Amino acid sequence: MSFRALILEKNDTGEITRVVKTLGNDSLPEGNVTVDIEWSGFNYKDGLCLTGAGGLVRNYPHVAGIDFAGMVSESTDARYKPGDRVVLTGWRVGEAHWGGFSQRARVNADWLVPLDAGLTTRDAMVLGTAGLTAMLSVNRLEQAGVAPESGDILVTGAAGGVGTIALSLLSTLGYSTTALSGRAQHADTLKRLGANTVLARQDFLAEPDKPLERAKWAGAVDTAGGKVLGKLLRQIQYGGAVAALGNAAGIEMEANVLPFILRGVTLMGIDSVMQPFEIRAAAWRRLAGIFDPALYENVVAEIGLEDLEQAASDILNGTIHGRVIVKP
Ligand code: NDP
């Protein structure tokens, strides 16, 4: 019944240490469903939690890992029984609660989503929080009236986790996309994932700023925030919409109101953490129908618990491309 987990501890000088330990079920927290974790995802927030940056983790010892997928081994909740395959993202799991960098977790049943038969647990973590957030963003763009015939969709932070999945989903759905990326070396991969055009972030930002700029995009999936979000808003066409989900370029937004009052542009915030069950379950069902794991496979890297320290430093330094998944 023992299992392995990466345990984070804070020493007397405030430094975070990371050690893989073998534990028993008596170490698990309270909860009504126990899950044998088959795969965990690796995200920017995991980089913060693993290093103590951002103050997301308050209590130690701690198990990080904001998403995971696996098989139910015990359940006292009527919705789940042993053998069920489940996925968990959000709800501050891995930040305030025991997370996915472990072979086992015990959680609140309300946080789980049954895994659609069309996805393996590995597929679910190739997607992970990044995939769910990309799907929620595309769903919201469509609800705002954006359709493939509306025009080009700009995807920012295109070489990252959310960006690469957003590109592949939009491409499968028949959208024309432009990938905005600061890393020219990934241009060919972005095109293979479905980007029609790759735009260098330096060139995009170097264009002279005007209160309103030439309308180029029917919509955007923005992982960047900051100056990038402000600029792209000024380039959205009449009636277009933007799904703002990230802050890779900063939390301030350098924007003005003209795109809203002269072009009727809609700015929508996307949060994956506290989404109600029905919305997340519907997003996972749609992902199962349209995500093509084979198309995405060459931007997936597999690591183990011992590799997480290096991965944390890589994601915080912006050198991760696509998705990293963890076999605990
Ligand atoms: P990644 O680290 O995988 O990707 C982020 C990408 O942002 C990088 O690959 C890079 O893309 C780009 N980027 C980095 N620095 C800058 C910069 N200074 N200006 C503009 N772009 C930059 O992270 P994820 O894809 O997992 O997450 C993206 C963002 O979304 C993060 O801020 C994350 O916290 C947030 N997020 C929010 C969620 C929500 O629920 N709202 C859920 C998941 C993530 P490139 O190299 O192509 O330029």
Residues whose N, C-alpha, C, O or C-beta is under 5 A from the ligand:
A	BS01	NDP	N43 Y44 T129 A130 T133 G157 A158 A159 G160 G161 V162 G163 L180 S181 G182 R183 T223 A224 V228 L245 G246 N247 A248 A249 I270 D271 S272 V273 I315 G318 I320 G322
